[in-house]
Amino acid sequence: MMKALNLVLSATLILVFSLSFGELNQVAFAATMPEIQKRGYLTVAVKDNLRPLGFRDENGSLQGLEVDLARKLAADLLGKADAVKFKPVLNGDRLPSVFNHQVDLAIAQITATESRSRIVSFSVPYYYDGAAVVTKNTKIKNFEDLKQRKIGVLNHSSTISYIKYFIPNADLVGVNSYSQGKEQIENNQVDGFAGDISVLSGWVQENSEYRILSTKLSTQPLSVTMPKGLQYDDLRRNVNEAIARYTVTGWLKERCKYWGLE
């Protein structure tokens, strides 16, 4: 029964992605490794509003850990760090952009999960993200201090279950976006906000009043997302081998430290 349900869910995901990207799918950019080498550049989906993973600086240029990773892969796979064309995407377009072959890769804060792996392929992790609590209340040092206090969290987020487990007596306040959650902290409507560490780190970098509590609520791997299919085996192997090297040589650790993601 469960197997049949999983098959139905997978089919539904595929149908939704196909329909939502039907118009855009008229022009496909995804290519095999030989085609990419002949073409001379990678097309990569990234975030452009998510400091410090992918964002635009004061000059409008893309910056961040994931942008650095895309350029590093271009340098290793094609010999030039600038041999990459970026495609900024919304959260809901990250997987469809790969599934519908709009890009070669997506490096856009995508968590590798079993359900997602049915429709796309994932590289080895380049960063372990997770959920944590950020606050600007100097009296809050740990989870114990959050008992009976208000904690903002994204509606329908998986983080909700972790908060209920670790801080069962907290008063959860649902919001529809990170920006709304940040406004609630600023206006002292909540004592803290629970969300992805990669996002909360950007808040800390922009405002020294913010602190992320040291204990994590969860840990999830972020991976480069690639198309499924035997024709993409060379691309996937090259990307995986490259990320493994970046881990062993310490390049990823250095970049994470640089962007405040230790």
Sequence and secondary structure as in RCSB ss.txt:
>XXXX:A:sequence
MMKALNLVLSATLILVFSLSFGELNQVAFAATMPEIQKRGYLTVAVKDNLRPLGFRDENGSLQGLEVDLARKLAA
DLLGKADAVKFKPVLNGDRLPSVFNHQVDLAIAQITATESRSRIVSFSVPYYYDGAAVVTKNTKIKNFEDLKQRK
IGVLNHSSTISYIKYFIPNADLVGVNSYSQGKEQIENNQVDGFAGDISVLSGWVQENSEYRILSTKLSTQPLSVT
MPKGLQYDDLRRNVNEAIARYTVTGWLKERCKYWGLE
>XXXX:A:secstr
 HHHHHHHHHHHHHHHHHHHTTTGGGS     HHHHHHHT EEEEE SEETTTEEE TTS EESHHHHHHHHHHH
HHHS TT EEEEE  GGGHHHHHHTTS SEE SS B  TTGGGTSEE S SEEE EEEEE  TT  SGGGGTTSE
EEEETT THHHHHHHHSTT EEEEESSHHHHHHHHHTTS SEEEEEHHHHHHHHHH TT EE SS S  EEE  E
E  SGGGHHHHHHHHHHHHHHHHHTHHHHHHHHTT  
